[in-house]
Every structure is written in structure tokens, then in C-alpha cells.
Amino acid sequence: MEENKEKYTVAGTDIEEVKRKNAESGLSYNEVKALLASTGGLETSVYSNTDVEEIKKKLNSD
């Protein structure tokens, strides 16, 4: 009975099946935000790898 408690949620959902399906699915929420940030999405600067100071220097030198 103890093994059954660990395999299923109270509602009867098979935990391992859910984990397997999640692993097979597409990008995670955070992966999508990071992808958007790298391609210019709105309000995603926290996920961006853009060097702000480098861009400022480049803009000021033009």
C-alpha cells in the first residue's frame, strides 16, 4: 500500500506518467521566456544575455 501512495496522487493521477509526459513536451515556461528575451520580447530583460553597457557604448560612438 505504501508504494501505491507514492505512485498516485490523492486524485488518482499517476505521478510517473505525468513526469514522463512533461519530459516529452515542448519548451518550459521559463525556456520560452528566455527564448523571447533573446529575440527581443517585451519585458523580458531579466532573461536577456545582452550586455547593456556594451550597447550604450556602441550607440554613443555612432
Secondary structure by P-SEA (a helix, b strand, c coil): caaaaaacccccccaaaaaaaaaaccccaaaaaaaaaaacccccccccccaaaaaaaaaaac
